Amino acid sequence: MFSLVSIIKKNMKKYLIKTKRLGLRFITKDDIEYLKILDKDPEVKEFFPEGTLRNAEIAEFIESSVENLEKNHLPCFVIFRLNPKAFLGEAYFDELATGEIKVGYLLHKKFWNKGYATEALTALLEWAKKNIEADYIVSYADINNLGSFRVMEKCGMKHYKEGTFLKMKCHFYRIKNK
């Protein structure tokens, strides 16, 4: 019988999720250069309360993401366009303090408004149905992030509450998972 850690390590560089245009694989420590492209861009991080990140914070995020996969089976993925190959962004699952399972995503601005976020989120929600034990998958965005609301709605997520996260006023969306 294989351990989860050996299965994860074996699949670190393979796409676990593929769509017509995208490939998603588990994040690794080698992906720090990709994440610097996203996490240091103030326009990309406009609706994130922590703002842009320093190199050490990006490395900590990657390390905690790998640990979250090993301990809680909740992955962080890096997203690539398949043809021509290009790094698009990141997506992840995490558990909120409420016990809800959250999906989040962040794309490089040159790939905005091309349907990639909707394609990635649709694939992530399908993957969650097979791999994550949760009644619902939730997502949220800053109350001014209209683009994220459109993506969530296109993927079948429904607004269900307003609240705050890290002092950010948010709209919360969810979709039935199980």
Secondary structure, 3 states (H helix, E strand, C coil): CCCHHHHHHHCCCCCCEECCCEEEEECCHHHHHHHHHHHCCCCCCCCCCCCCCCHHHHHHHHHHHHHHHHHHCCCEEEEEEECCEEEEEEEEEEECCCCCEEEEEEECHHHCCCCHHHHHHHHHHHHHHHHCCCCEEEEEEECCCHHHHHHHHHCCCEEEEEEEECCEEEEEEEEECC
